[in-house]
Amino acid sequence: MGYHATMTRPPDVTLDCEGLLCPLPVLRARKALAAMAPGQILRLTATDRMAAIDLPHFCSEAGHRFLAAEDMGTVTAYLIERGA
């Protein structure tokens, strides 16, 4: 599912994790989401291809909603909705 098909509003927080390797994108996402209110949207960009596996898994374990991933060449943008 693409970014534009999912988003009806801009993300509340944007996090740049480009150049960081596993597990840093997930650790940074966890920290950012902890500071957000339930229902807010995090947009995280990463170059590490493992983030495509790690972020959805983290979301399912932590109670967040993985909304979408958009491949933009060497960078992928991920959208996550903060859970309750």
mmCIF file of the N, C-alpha and C atoms, coordinates in Angstrom:
data_MODEL
# 
_entry.id   MODEL 
# 
loop_
_atom_site.group_PDB 
_atom_site.id 
_atom_site.type_symbol 
_atom_site.label_atom_id 
_atom_site.label_alt_id 
_atom_site.label_comp_id 
_atom_site.label_asym_id 
_atom_site.label_entity_id 
_atom_site.label_seq_id 
_atom_site.pdbx_PDB_ins_code 
_atom_site.Cartn_x 
_atom_site.Cartn_y 
_atom_site.Cartn_z 
_atom_site.occupancy 
_atom_site.B_iso_or_equiv 
_atom_site.pdbx_formal_charge 
_atom_site.auth_seq_id 
_atom_site.auth_comp_id 
_atom_site.auth_asym_id 
_atom_site.auth_atom_id 
_atom_site.pdbx_PDB_model_num 
ATOM 1   N N  . MET A 1 1  ? 0.845  -1.173 0.000  1.00 0.00 ? 1  MET A N  1 
ATOM 2   C CA . MET A 1 1  ? 0.000  0.000  0.000  1.00 0.00 ? 1  MET A CA 1 
ATOM 3   C C  . MET A 1 1  ? 0.885  1.229  0.000  1.00 0.00 ? 1  MET A C  1 
ATOM 4   N N  . GLY A 1 2  ? 0.594  2.170  -0.862 1.00 0.00 ? 2  GLY A N  1 
ATOM 5   C CA . GLY A 1 2  ? 1.430  3.354  -0.984 1.00 0.00 ? 2  GLY A CA 1 
ATOM 6   C C  . GLY A 1 2  ? 1.079  4.434  0.016  1.00 0.00 ? 2  GLY A C  1 
ATOM 7   N N  . TYR A 1 3  ? 1.984  5.342  0.171  1.00 0.00 ? 3  TYR A N  1 
ATOM 8   C CA . TYR A 1 3  ? 1.855  6.455  1.114  1.00 0.00 ? 3  TYR A CA 1 
ATOM 9   C C  . TYR A 1 3  ? 0.638  7.312  0.794  1.00 0.00 ? 3  TYR A C  1 
ATOM 10  N N  . HIS A 1 4  ? 0.485  7.718  -0.468 1.00 0.00 ? 4  HIS A N  1 
ATOM 11  C CA . HIS A 1 4  ? -0.589 8.636  -0.836 1.00 0.00 ? 4  HIS A CA 1 
ATOM 12  C C  . HIS A 1 4  ? -1.958 7.991  -0.729 1.00 0.00 ? 4  HIS A C  1 
ATOM 13  N N  . ALA A 1 5  ? -2.064 6.710  -0.924 1.00 0.00 ? 5  ALA A N  1 
ATOM 14  C CA . ALA A 1 5  ? -3.344 6.023  -0.815 1.00 0.00 ? 5  ALA A CA 1 
ATOM 15  C C  . ALA A 1 5  ? -3.830 5.965  0.625  1.00 0.00 ? 5  ALA A C  1 
ATOM 16  N N  . THR A 1 6  ? -2.913 6.022  1.572  1.00 0.00 ? 6  THR A N  1 
ATOM 17  C CA . THR A 1 6  ? -3.257 5.868  2.979  1.00 0.00 ? 6  THR A CA 1 
ATOM 18  C C  . THR A 1 6  ? -3.475 7.194  3.680  1.00 0.00 ? 6  THR A C  1 
ATOM 19  N N  . MET A 1 7  ? -2.705 8.189  3.336  1.00 0.00 ? 7  MET A N  1 
ATOM 20  C CA . MET A 1 7  ? -2.716 9.437  4.094  1.00 0.00 ? 7  MET A CA 1 
ATOM 21  C C  . MET A 1 7  ? -3.843 10.361 3.670  1.00 0.00 ? 7  MET A C  1 
ATOM 22  N N  . THR A 1 8  ? -4.635 10.791 4.644  1.00 0.00 ? 8  THR A N  1 
ATOM 23  C CA . THR A 1 8  ? -5.636 11.813 4.409  1.00 0.00 ? 8  THR A CA 1 
ATOM 24  C C  . THR A 1 8  ? -5.231 13.107 5.105  1.00 0.00 ? 8  THR A C  1 
ATOM 25  N N  . ARG A 1 9  ? -4.173 13.049 5.892  1.00 0.00 ? 9  ARG A N  1 
ATOM 26  C CA . ARG A 1 9  ? -3.638 14.225 6.573  1.00 0.00 ? 9  ARG A CA 1 
ATOM 27  C C  . ARG A 1 9  ? -2.128 14.065 6.696  1.00 0.00 ? 9  ARG A C  1 
ATOM 28  N N  . PRO A 1 10 ? -1.419 15.173 6.898  1.00 0.00 ? 10 PRO A N  1 
ATOM 29  C CA . PRO A 1 10 ? 0.038  15.072 7.028  1.00 0.00 ? 10 PRO A CA 1 
ATOM 30  C C  . PRO A 1 10 ? 0.426  14.379 8.335  1.00 0.00 ? 10 PRO A C  1 
ATOM 31  N N  . PRO A 1 11 ? 1.621  13.788 8.380  1.00 0.00 ? 11 PRO A N  1 
ATOM 32  C CA . PRO A 1 11 ? 2.074  13.152 9.623  1.00 0.00 ? 11 PRO A CA 1 
ATOM 33  C C  . PRO A 1 11 ? 2.277  14.198 10.716 1.00 0.00 ? 11 PRO A C  1 
ATOM 34  N N  . ASP A 1 12 ? 2.118  13.758 11.957 1.00 0.00 ? 12 ASP A N  1 
ATOM 35  C CA . ASP A 1 12 ? 2.314  14.646 13.103 1.00 0.00 ? 12 ASP A CA 1 
ATOM 36  C C  . ASP A 1 12 ? 3.794  14.794 13.440 1.00 0.00 ? 12 ASP A C  1 
ATOM 37  N N  . VAL A 1 13 ? 4.566  13.733 13.209 1.00 0.00 ? 13 VAL A N  1 
ATOM 38  C CA . VAL A 1 13 ? 6.002  13.730 13.510 1.00 0.00 ? 13 VAL A CA 1 
ATOM 39  C C  . VAL A 1 13 ? 6.723  13.087 12.340 1.00 0.00 ? 13 VAL A C  1 
ATOM 40  N N  . THR A 1 14 ? 7.846  13.669 11.937 1.00 0.00 ? 14 THR A N  1 
ATOM 41  C CA . THR A 1 14 ? 8.693  13.106 10.885 1.00 0.00 ? 14 THR A CA 1 
ATOM 42  C C  . THR A 1 14 ? 10.043 12.775 11.497 1.00 0.00 ? 14 THR A C  1 
ATOM 43  N N  . LEU A 1 15 ? 10.534 11.579 11.196 1.00 0.00 ? 15 LEU A N  1 
ATOM 44  C CA . LEU A 1 15 ? 11.782 11.097 11.776 1.00 0.00 ? 15 LEU A CA 1 
ATOM 45  C C  . LEU A 1 15 ? 12.701 10.600 10.663 1.00 0.00 ? 15 LEU A C  1 
ATOM 46  N N  . ASP A 1 16 ? 13.887 11.160 10.578 1.00 0.00 ? 16 ASP A N  1 
ATOM 47  C CA . ASP A 1 16 ? 14.869 10.782 9.560  1.00 0.00 ? 16 ASP A CA 1 
ATOM 48  C C  . ASP A 1 16 ? 15.837 9.761  10.150 1.00 0.00 ? 16 ASP A C  1 
ATOM 49  N N  . CYS A 1 17 ? 15.743 8.520  9.671  1.00 0.00 ? 17 CYS A N  1 
ATOM 50  C CA . CYS A 1 17 ? 16.657 7.457  10.106 1.00 0.00 ? 17 CYS A CA 1 
ATOM 51  C C  . CYS A 1 17 ? 17.524 6.981  8.947  1.00 0.00 ? 17 CYS A C  1 
ATOM 52  N N  . GLU A 1 18 ? 17.680 7.817  7.947  1.00 0.00 ? 18 GLU A N  1 
ATOM 53  C CA . GLU A 1 18 ? 18.494 7.449  6.788  1.00 0.00 ? 18 GLU A CA 1 
ATOM 54  C C  . GLU A 1 18 ? 19.945 7.273  7.207  1.00 0.00 ? 18 GLU A C  1 
ATOM 55  N N  . GLY A 1 19 ? 20.554 6.180  6.737  1.00 0.00 ? 19 GLY A N  1 
ATOM 56  C CA . GLY A 1 19 ? 21.937 5.877  7.056  1.00 0.00 ? 19 GLY A CA 1 
ATOM 57  C C  . GLY A 1 19 ? 22.110 5.068  8.331  1.00 0.00 ? 19 GLY A C  1 
ATOM 58  N N  . LEU A 1 20 ? 21.051 4.882  9.097  1.00 0.00 ? 20 LEU A N  1 
ATOM 59  C CA . LEU A 1 20 ? 21.133 4.103  10.337 1.00 0.00 ? 20 LEU A CA 1 
ATOM 60  C C  . LEU A 1 20 ? 20.815 2.642  10.051 1.00 0.00 ? 20 LEU A C  1 
ATOM 61  N N  . LEU A 1 21 ? 21.526 1.747  10.716 1.00 0.00 ? 21 LEU A N  1 
ATOM 62  C CA . LEU A 1 21 ? 21.317 0.320  10.522 1.00 0.00 ? 21 LEU A CA 1 
ATOM 63  C C  . LEU A 1 21 ? 20.548 -0.278 11.685 1.00 0.00 ? 21 LEU A C  1 
ATOM 64  N N  . CYS A 1 22 ? 19.951 -1.432 11.439 1.00 0.00 ? 22 CYS A N  1 
ATOM 65  C CA . CYS A 1 22 ? 19.210 -2.197 12.423 1.00 0.00 ? 22 CYS A CA 1 
ATOM 66  C C  . CYS A 1 22 ? 20.061 -2.350 13.687 1.00 0.00 ? 22 CYS A C  1 
ATOM 67  N N  . PRO A 1 23 ? 19.515 -2.124 14.855 1.00 0.00 ? 23 PRO A N  1 
ATOM 68  C CA . PRO A 1 23 ? 18.109 -1.879 15.213 1.00 0.00 ? 23 PRO A CA 1 
ATOM 69  C C  . PRO A 1 23 ? 17.764 -0.404 15.406 1.00 0.00 ? 23 PRO A C  1 
ATOM 70  N N  . LEU A 1 24 ? 18.634 0.523  14.987 1.00 0.00 ? 24 LEU A N  1 
ATOM 71  C CA . LEU A 1 24 ? 18.433 1.933  15.298 1.00 0.00 ? 24 LEU A CA 1 
ATOM 72  C C  . LEU A 1 24 ? 17.125 2.530  14.768 1.00 0.00 ? 24 LEU A C  1 
ATOM 73  N N  . PRO A 1 25 ? 16.667 2.227  13.533 1.00 0.00 ? 25 PRO A N  1 
ATOM 74  C CA . PRO A 1 25 ? 15.378 2.795  13.117 1.00 0.00 ? 25 PRO A CA 1 
ATOM 75  C C  . PRO A 1 25 ? 14.224 2.401  14.051 1.00 0.00 ? 25 PRO A C  1 
ATOM 76  N N  . VAL A 1 26 ? 14.197 1.160  14.494 1.00 0.00 ? 26 VAL A N  1 
ATOM 77  C CA . VAL A 1 26 ? 13.136 0.722  15.401 1.00 0.00 ? 26 VAL A CA 1 
ATOM 78  C C  . VAL A 1 26 ? 13.284 1.401  16.764 1.00 0.00 ? 26 VAL A C  1 
ATOM 79  N N  . LEU A 1 27 ? 14.489 1.506  17.270 1.00 0.00 ? 27 LEU A N  1 
ATOM 80  C CA . LEU A 1 27 ? 14.705 2.150  18.569 1.00 0.00 ? 27 LEU A CA 1 
ATOM 81  C C  . LEU A 1 27 ? 14.306 3.622  18.524 1.00 0.00 ? 27 LEU A C  1 
ATOM 82  N N  . ARG A 1 28 ? 14.623 4.297  17.432 1.00 0.00 ? 28 ARG A N  1 
ATOM 83  C CA . ARG A 1 28 ? 14.236 5.706  17.286 1.00 0.00 ? 28 ARG A CA 1 
ATOM 84  C C  . ARG A 1 28 ? 12.724 5.839  17.127 1.00 0.00 ? 28 ARG A C  1 
ATOM 85  N N  . ALA A 1 29 ? 12.116 4.897  16.393 1.00 0.00 ? 29 ALA A N  1 
ATOM 86  C CA . ALA A 1 29 ? 10.654 4.911  16.250 1.00 0.00 ? 29 ALA A CA 1 
ATOM 87  C C  . ALA A 1 29 ? 9.987  4.721  17.605 1.00 0.00 ? 29 ALA A C  1 
ATOM 88  N N  . ARG A 1 30 ? 10.487 3.790  18.392 1.00 0.00 ? 30 ARG A N  1 
ATOM 89  C CA . ARG A 1 30 ? 9.924  3.533  19.725 1.00 0.00 ? 30 ARG A CA 1 
ATOM 90  C C  . ARG A 1 30 ? 9.978  4.788  20.582 1.00 0.00 ? 30 ARG A C  1 
ATOM 91  N N  . LYS A 1 31 ? 11.112 5.469  20.570 1.00 0.00 ? 31 LYS A N  1 
ATOM 92  C CA . LYS A 1 31 ? 11.268 6.681  21.375 1.00 0.00 ? 31 LYS A CA 1 
ATOM 93  C C  . LYS A 1 31 ? 10.327 7.788  20.893 1.00 0.00 ? 31 LYS A C  1 
ATOM 94  N N  . ALA A 1 32 ? 10.232 7.968  19.586 1.00 0.00 ? 32 ALA A N  1 
ATOM 95  C CA . ALA A 1 32 ? 9.355  9.007  19.031 1.00 0.00 ? 32 ALA A CA 1 
ATOM 96  C C  . ALA A 1 32 ? 7.897  8.703  19.339 1.00 0.00 ? 32 ALA A C  1 
ATOM 97  N N  . LEU A 1 33 ? 7.483  7.457  19.156 1.00 0.00 ? 33 LEU A N  1 
ATOM 98  C CA . LEU A 1 33 ? 6.095  7.080  19.401 1.00 0.00 ? 33 LEU A CA 1 
ATOM 99  C C  . LEU A 1 33 ? 5.721  7.220  20.874 1.00 0.00 ? 33 LEU A C  1 
ATOM 100 N N  . ALA A 1 34 ? 6.655  6.966  21.766 1.00 0.00 ? 34 ALA A N  1 
ATOM 101 C CA . ALA A 1 34 ? 6.386  7.092  23.204 1.00 0.00 ? 34 ALA A CA 1 
ATOM 102 C C  . ALA A 1 34 ? 6.048  8.535  23.585 1.00 0.00 ? 34 ALA A C  1 
ATOM 103 N N  . ALA A 1 35 ? 6.573  9.494  22.832 1.00 0.00 ? 35 ALA A N  1 
ATOM 104 C CA . ALA A 1 35 ? 6.328  10.905 23.117 1.00 0.00 ? 35 ALA A CA 1 
ATOM 105 C C  . ALA A 1 35 ? 5.090  11.447 22.402 1.00 0.00 ? 35 ALA A C  1 
ATOM 106 N N  . MET A 1 36 ? 4.448  10.624 21.597 1.00 0.00 ? 36 MET A N  1 
ATOM 107 C CA . MET A 1 36 ? 3.293  11.047 20.817 1.00 0.00 ? 36 MET A CA 1 
ATOM 108 C C  . MET A 1 36 ? 1.986  10.631 21.488 1.00 0.00 ? 36 MET A C  1 
ATOM 109 N N  . ALA A 1 37 ? 0.909  11.294 21.103 1.00 0.00 ? 37 ALA A N  1 
ATOM 110 C CA . ALA A 1 37 ? -0.420 10.952 21.620 1.00 0.00 ? 37 ALA A CA 1 
ATOM 111 C C  . ALA A 1 37 ? -1.017 9.822  20.775 1.00 0.00 ? 37 ALA A C  1 
ATOM 112 N N  . PRO A 1 38 ? -1.857 8.975  21.369 1.00 0.00 ? 38 PRO A N  1 
ATOM 113 C CA . PRO A 1 38 ? -2.524 7.922  20.595 1.00 0.00 ? 38 PRO A CA 1 
ATOM 114 C C  . PRO A 1 38 ? -3.266 8.517  19.393 1.00 0.00 ? 38 PRO A C  1 
ATOM 115 N N  . GLY A 1 39 ? -3.117 7.839  18.254 1.00 0.00 ? 39 GLY A N  1 
ATOM 116 C CA . GLY A 1 39 ? -3.761 8.285  17.024 1.00 0.00 ? 39 GLY A CA 1 
ATOM 117 C C  . GLY A 1 39 ? -2.905 9.187  16.161 1.00 0.00 ? 39 GLY A C  1 
ATOM 118 N N  . GLN A 1 40 ? -1.813 9.717  16.713 1.00 0.00 ? 40 GLN A N  1 
ATOM 119 C CA . GLN A 1 40 ? -0.925 10.550 15.902 1.00 0.00 ? 40 GLN A CA 1 
ATOM 120 C C  . GLN A 1 40 ? -0.138 9.675  14.937 1.00 0.00 ? 40 GLN A C  1 
ATOM 121 N N  . ILE A 1 41 ? 0.313  10.287 13.831 1.00 0.00 ? 41 ILE A N  1 
ATOM 122 C CA . ILE A 1 41 ? 1.006  9.567  12.760 1.00 0.00 ? 41 ILE A CA 1 
ATOM 123 C C  . ILE A 1 41 ? 2.486  9.936  12.751 1.00 0.00 ? 41 ILE A C  1 
ATOM 124 N N  . LEU A 1 42 ? 3.331  8.906  12.713 1.00 0.00 ? 42 LEU A N  1 
ATOM 125 C CA . LEU A 1 42 ? 4.780  9.063  12.570 1.00 0.00 ? 42 LEU A CA 1 
ATOM 126 C C  . LEU A 1 42 ? 5.159  8.697  11.144 1.00 0.00 ? 42 LEU A C  1 
ATOM 127 N N  . ARG A 1 43 ? 5.940  9.558  10.498 1.00 0.00 ? 43 ARG A N  1 
ATOM 128 C CA . ARG A 1 43 ? 6.531  9.242  9.195  1.00 0.00 ? 43 ARG A CA 1 
ATOM 129 C C  . ARG A 1 43 ? 8.025  9.092  9.411  1.00 0.00 ? 43 ARG A C  1 
ATOM 130 N N  . LEU A 1 44 ? 8.526  7.901  9.165  1.00 0.00 ? 44 LEU A N  1 
ATOM 131 C CA . LEU A 1 44 ? 9.935  7.583  9.365  1.00 0.00 ? 44 LEU A CA 1 
ATOM 132 C C  . LEU A 1 44 ? 10.547 7.252  8.011  1.00 0.00 ? 44 LEU A C  1 
ATOM 133 N N  . THR A 1 45 ? 11.689 7.845  7.703  1.00 0.00 ? 45 THR A N  1 
ATOM 134 C CA . THR A 1 45 ? 12.409 7.487  6.489  1.00 0.00 ? 45 THR A CA 1 
ATOM 135 C C  . THR A 1 45 ? 13.670 6.720  6.864  1.00 0.00 ? 45 THR A C  1 
ATOM 136 N N  . ALA A 1 46 ? 13.960 5.671  6.095  1.00 0.00 ? 46 ALA A N  1 
ATOM 137 C CA . ALA A 1 46 ? 15.128 4.826  6.380  1.00 0.00 ? 46 ALA A CA 1 
ATOM 138 C C  . ALA A 1 46 ? 15.702 4.277  5.084  1.00 0.00 ? 46 ALA A C  1 
ATOM 139 N N  . THR A 1 47 ? 17.000 4.008  5.122  1.00 0.00 ? 47 THR A N  1 
ATOM 140 C CA . THR A 1 47 ? 17.680 3.380  3.993  1.00 0.00 ? 47 THR A CA 1 
ATOM 141 C C  . THR A 1 47 ? 17.960 1.904  4.264  1.00 0.00 ? 47 THR A C  1 
ATOM 142 N N  . ASP A 1 48 ? 17.900 1.498  5.521  1.00 0.00 ? 48 ASP A N  1 
ATOM 143 C CA . ASP A 1 48 ? 18.157 0.100  5.889  1.00 0.00 ? 48 ASP A CA 1 
ATOM 144 C C  . ASP A 1 48 ? 16.974 -0.759 5.451  1.00 0.00 ? 48 ASP A C  1 
ATOM 145 N N  . ARG A 1 49 ? 17.209 -1.713 4.570  1.00 0.00 ? 49 ARG A N  1 
ATOM 146 C CA . ARG A 1 49 ? 16.133 -2.560 4.045  1.00 0.00 ? 49 ARG A CA 1 
ATOM 147 C C  . ARG A 1 49 ? 15.516 -3.459 5.116  1.00 0.00 ? 49 ARG A C  1 
ATOM 148 N N  . MET A 1 50 ? 16.225 -3.717 6.205  1.00 0.00 ? 50 MET A N  1 
ATOM 149 C CA . MET A 1 50 ? 15.672 -4.532 7.291  1.00 0.00 ? 50 MET A CA 1 
ATOM 150 C C  . MET A 1 50 ? 14.522 -3.816 7.998  1.00 0.00 ? 50 MET A C  1 
ATOM 151 N N  . ALA A 1 51 ? 14.453 -2.508 7.870  1.00 0.00 ? 51 ALA A N  1 
ATOM 152 C CA . ALA A 1 51 ? 13.358 -1.757 8.487  1.00 0.00 ? 51 ALA A CA 1 
ATOM 153 C C  . ALA A 1 51 ? 12.009 -2.211 7.933  1.00 0.00 ? 51 ALA A C  1 
ATOM 154 N N  . ALA A 1 52 ? 11.973 -2.685 6.696  1.00 0.00 ? 52 ALA A N  1 
ATOM 155 C CA . ALA A 1 52 ? 10.735 -3.168 6.085  1.00 0.00 ? 52 ALA A CA 1 
ATOM 156 C C  . ALA A 1 52 ? 10.187 -4.391 6.827  1.00 0.00 ? 52 ALA A C  1 
ATOM 157 N N  . ILE A 1 53 ? 11.050 -5.135 7.485  1.00 0.00 ? 53 ILE A N  1 
ATOM 158 C CA . ILE A 1 53 ? 10.645 -6.299 8.281  1.00 0.00 ? 53 ILE A CA 1 
ATOM 159 C C  . ILE A 1 53 ? 10.488 -5.890 9.745  1.00 0.00 ? 53 ILE A C  1 
ATOM 160 N N  . ASP A 1 54 ? 11.470 -5.135 10.243 1.00 0.00 ? 54 ASP A N  1 
ATOM 161 C CA . ASP A 1 54 ? 11.515 -4.796 11.662 1.00 0.00 ? 54 ASP A CA 1 
ATOM 162 C C  . ASP A 1 54 ? 10.388 -3.873 12.112 1.00 0.00 ? 54 ASP A C  1 
ATOM 163 N N  . LEU A 1 55 ? 10.056 -2.846 11.332 1.00 0.00 ? 55 LEU A N  1 
ATOM 164 C CA . LEU A 1 55 ? 9.040  -1.886 11.767 1.00 0.00 ? 55 LEU A CA 1 
ATOM 165 C C  . LEU A 1 55 ? 7.640  -2.496 11.860 1.00 0.00 ? 55 LEU A C  1 
ATOM 166 N N  . PRO A 1 56 ? 7.168  -3.243 10.854 1.00 0.00 ? 56 PRO A N  1 
ATOM 167 C CA . PRO A 1 56 ? 5.849  -3.877 11.020 1.00 0.00 ? 56 PRO A CA 1 
ATOM 168 C C  . PRO A 1 56 ? 5.808  -4.843 12.211 1.00 0.00 ? 56 PRO A C  1 
ATOM 169 N N  . HIS A 1 57 ? 6.886  -5.592 12.418 1.00 0.00 ? 57 HIS A N  1 
ATOM 170 C CA . HIS A 1 57 ? 6.946  -6.516 13.551 1.00 0.00 ? 57 HIS A CA 1 
ATOM 171 C C  . HIS A 1 57 ? 6.891  -5.747 14.872 1.00 0.00 ? 57 HIS A C  1 
ATOM 172 N N  . PHE A 1 58 ? 7.674  -4.692 14.971 1.00 0.00 ? 58 PHE A N  1 
ATOM 173 C CA . PHE A 1 58 ? 7.651  -3.848 16.165 1.00 0.00 ? 58 PHE A CA 1 
ATOM 174 C C  . PHE A 1 58 ? 6.249  -3.307 16.424 1.00 0.00 ? 58 PHE A C  1 
ATOM 175 N N  . CYS A 1 59 ? 5.582  -2.830 15.375 1.00 0.00 ? 59 CYS A N  1 
ATOM 176 C CA . CYS A 1 59 ? 4.230  -2.271 15.532 1.00 0.00 ? 59 CYS A CA 1 
ATOM 177 C C  . CYS A 1 59 ? 3.258  -3.314 16.078 1.00 0.00 ? 59 CYS A C  1 
ATOM 178 N N  . SER A 1 60 ? 3.311  -4.514 15.537 1.00 0.00 ? 60 SER A N  1 
ATOM 179 C CA . SER A 1 60 ? 2.379  -5.552 15.998 1.00 0.00 ? 60 SER A CA 1 
ATOM 180 C C  . SER A 1 60 ? 2.662  -5.949 17.443 1.00 0.00 ? 60 SER A C  1 
ATOM 181 N N  . GLU A 1 61 ? 3.918  -5.943 17.831 1.00 0.00 ? 61 GLU A N  1 
ATOM 182 C CA . GLU A 1 61 ? 4.284  -6.297 19.203 1.00 0.00 ? 61 GLU A CA 1 
ATOM 183 C C  . GLU A 1 61 ? 3.961  -5.172 20.197 1.00 0.00 ? 61 GLU A C  1 
ATOM 184 N N  . ALA A 1 62 ? 4.098  -3.924 19.764 1.00 0.00 ? 62 ALA A N  1 
ATOM 185 C CA . ALA A 1 62 ? 3.951  -2.785 20.671 1.00 0.00 ? 62 ALA A CA 1 
ATOM 186 C C  . ALA A 1 62 ? 2.548  -2.172 20.652 1.00 0.00 ? 62 ALA A C  1 
ATOM 187 N N  . GLY A 1 63 ? 1.675  -2.648 19.767 1.00 0.00 ? 63 GLY A N  1 
ATOM 188 C CA . GLY A 1 63 ? 0.308  -2.138 19.731 1.00 0.00 ? 63 GLY A CA 1 
ATOM 189 C C  . GLY A 1 63 ? 0.104  -0.903 18.876 1.00 0.00 ? 63 GLY A C  1 
ATOM 190 N N  . HIS A 1 64 ? 1.045  -0.646 17.968 1.00 0.00 ? 64 HIS A N  1 
ATOM 191 C CA . HIS A 1 64 ? 0.900  0.468  17.037 1.00 0.00 ? 64 HIS A CA 1 
ATOM 192 C C  . HIS A 1 64 ? 0.367  -0.077 15.715 1.00 0.00 ? 64 HIS A C  1 
ATOM 193 N N  . ARG A 1 65 ? -0.122 0.825  14.871 1.00 0.00 ? 65 ARG A N  1 
ATOM 194 C CA . ARG A 1 65 ? -0.684 0.409  13.582 1.00 0.00 ? 65 ARG A CA 1 
ATOM 195 C C  . ARG A 1 65 ? 0.264  0.800  12.452 1.00 0.00 ? 65 ARG A C  1 
ATOM 196 N N  . PHE A 1 66 ? 0.800  -0.208 11.755 1.00 0.00 ? 66 PHE A N  1 
ATOM 197 C CA . PHE A 1 66 ? 1.654  0.044  10.596 1.00 0.00 ? 66 PHE A CA 1 
ATOM 198 C C  . PHE A 1 66 ? 0.737  0.376  9.434  1.00 0.00 ? 66 PHE A C  1 
ATOM 199 N N  . LEU A 1 67 ? 0.835  1.595  8.922  1.00 0.00 ? 67 LEU A N  1 
ATOM 200 C CA . LEU A 1 67 ? -0.091 2.054  7.886  1.00 0.00 ? 67 LEU A CA 1 
ATOM 201 C C  . LEU A 1 67 ? 0.390  1.786  6.473  1.00 0.00 ? 67 LEU A C  1 
ATOM 202 N N  . ALA A 1 68 ? 1.652  2.099  6.185  1.00 0.00 ? 68 ALA A N  1 
ATOM 203 C CA . ALA A 1 68 ? 2.115  1.990  4.802  1.00 0.00 ? 68 ALA A CA 1 
ATOM 204 C C  . ALA A 1 68 ? 3.628  2.131  4.725  1.00 0.00 ? 68 ALA A C  1 
ATOM 205 N N  . ALA A 1 69 ? 4.137  1.721  3.578  1.00 0.00 ? 69 ALA A N  1 
ATOM 206 C CA . ALA A 1 69 ? 5.539  1.935  3.234  1.00 0.00 ? 69 ALA A CA 1 
ATOM 207 C C  . ALA A 1 69 ? 5.577  2.408  1.788  1.00 0.00 ? 69 ALA A C  1 
ATOM 208 N N  . GLU A 1 70 ? 6.375  3.431  1.530  1.00 0.00 ? 70 GLU A N  1 
ATOM 209 C CA . GLU A 1 70 ? 6.522  3.936  0.170  1.00 0.00 ? 70 GLU A CA 1 
ATOM 210 C C  . GLU A 1 70 ? 7.993  3.891  -0.206 1.00 0.00 ? 70 GLU A C  1 
ATOM 211 N N  . ASP A 1 71 ? 8.315  3.104  -1.216 1.00 0.00 ? 71 ASP A N  1 
ATOM 212 C CA . ASP A 1 71 ? 9.676  2.985  -1.716 1.00 0.00 ? 71 ASP A CA 1 
ATOM 213 C C  . ASP A 1 71 ? 9.970  4.199  -2.587 1.00 0.00 ? 71 ASP A C  1 
ATOM 214 N N  . MET A 1 72 ? 11.019 4.937  -2.228 1.00 0.00 ? 72 MET A N  1 
ATOM 215 C CA . MET A 1 72 ? 11.414 6.129  -2.978 1.00 0.00 ? 72 MET A CA 1 
ATOM 216 C C  . MET A 1 72 ? 12.845 5.972  -3.477 1.00 0.00 ? 72 MET A C  1 
ATOM 217 N N  . GLY A 1 73 ? 13.150 4.818  -4.039 1.00 0.00 ? 73 GLY A N  1 
ATOM 218 C CA . GLY A 1 73 ? 14.509 4.540  -4.509 1.00 0.00 ? 73 GLY A CA 1 
ATOM 219 C C  . GLY A 1 73 ? 15.344 3.940  -3.405 1.00 0.00 ? 73 GLY A C  1 
ATOM 220 N N  . THR A 1 74 ? 16.368 4.667  -2.959 1.00 0.00 ? 74 THR A N  1 
ATOM 221 C CA . THR A 1 74 ? 17.228 4.148  -1.891 1.00 0.00 ? 74 THR A CA 1 
ATOM 222 C C  . THR A 1 74 ? 16.637 4.386  -0.505 1.00 0.00 ? 74 THR A C  1 
ATOM 223 N N  . VAL A 1 75 ? 15.611 5.222  -0.430 1.00 0.00 ? 75 VAL A N  1 
ATOM 224 C CA . VAL A 1 75 ? 14.965 5.551  0.836  1.00 0.00 ? 75 VAL A CA 1 
ATOM 225 C C  . VAL A 1 75 ? 13.542 5.008  0.821  1.00 0.00 ? 75 VAL A C  1 
ATOM 226 N N  . THR A 1 76 ? 13.085 4.521  1.968  1.00 0.00 ? 76 THR A N  1 
ATOM 227 C CA . THR A 1 76 ? 11.700 4.093  2.116  1.00 0.00 ? 76 THR A CA 1 
ATOM 228 C C  . THR A 1 76 ? 11.066 4.911  3.235  1.00 0.00 ? 76 THR A C  1 
ATOM 229 N N  . ALA A 1 77 ? 9.845  5.388  2.998  1.00 0.00 ? 77 ALA A N  1 
ATOM 230 C CA . ALA A 1 77 ? 9.094  6.125  4.007  1.00 0.00 ? 77 ALA A CA 1 
ATOM 231 C C  . ALA A 1 77 ? 8.059  5.183  4.616  1.00 0.00 ? 77 ALA A C  1 
ATOM 232 N N  . TYR A 1 78 ? 7.999  5.148  5.935  1.00 0.00 ? 78 TYR A N  1 
ATOM 233 C CA . TYR A 1 78 ? 7.073  4.292  6.661  1.00 0.00 ? 78 TYR A CA 1 
ATOM 234 C C  . TYR A 1 78 ? 6.116  5.171  7.456  1.00 0.00 ? 78 TYR A C  1 
ATOM 235 N N  . LEU A 1 79 ? 4.858  4.769  7.503  1.00 0.00 ? 79 LEU A N  1 
ATOM 236 C CA . LEU A 1 79 ? 3.853  5.490  8.268  1.00 0.00 ? 79 LEU A CA 1 
ATOM 237 C C  . LEU A 1 79 ? 3.316  4.602  9.364  1.00 0.00 ? 79 LEU A C  1 
ATOM 238 N N  . ILE A 1 80 ? 3.338  5.116  10.575 1.00 0.00 ? 80 ILE A N  1 
ATOM 239 C CA . ILE A 1 80 ? 2.910  4.345  11.747 1.00 0.00 ? 80 ILE A CA 1 
ATOM 240 C C  . ILE A 1 80 ? 1.952  5.224  12.561 1.00 0.00 ? 80 ILE A C  1 
ATOM 241 N N  . GLU A 1 81 ? 0.835  4.635  12.946 1.00 0.00 ? 81 GLU A N  1 
ATOM 242 C CA . GLU A 1 81 ? -0.107 5.328  13.832 1.00 0.00 ? 81 GLU A CA 1 
ATOM 243 C C  . GLU A 1 81 ? 0.136  4.863  15.258 1.00 0.00 ? 81 GLU A C  1 
ATOM 244 N N  . ARG A 1 82 ? 0.306  5.816  16.159 1.00 0.00 ? 82 ARG A N  1 
ATOM 245 C CA . ARG A 1 82 ? 0.555  5.477  17.570 1.00 0.00 ? 82 ARG A CA 1 
ATOM 246 C C  . ARG A 1 82 ? -0.668 4.799  18.158 1.00 0.00 ? 82 ARG A C  1 
ATOM 247 N N  . GLY A 1 83 ? -0.430 3.683  18.817 1.00 0.00 ? 83 GLY A N  1 
ATOM 248 C CA . GLY A 1 83 ? -1.501 2.952  19.475 1.00 0.00 ? 83 GLY A CA 1 
ATOM 249 C C  . GLY A 1 83 ? -1.850 3.564  20.817 1.00 0.00 ? 83 GLY A C  1 
ATOM 250 N N  . ALA A 1 84 ? -2.820 2.965  21.478 1.00 0.00 ? 84 ALA A N  1 
ATOM 251 C CA . ALA A 1 84 ? -3.304 3.471  22.765 1.00 0.00 ? 84 ALA A CA 1 
ATOM 252 C C  . ALA A 1 84 ? -2.305 3.299  23.883 1.00 0.00 ? 84 ALA A C  1 
# 
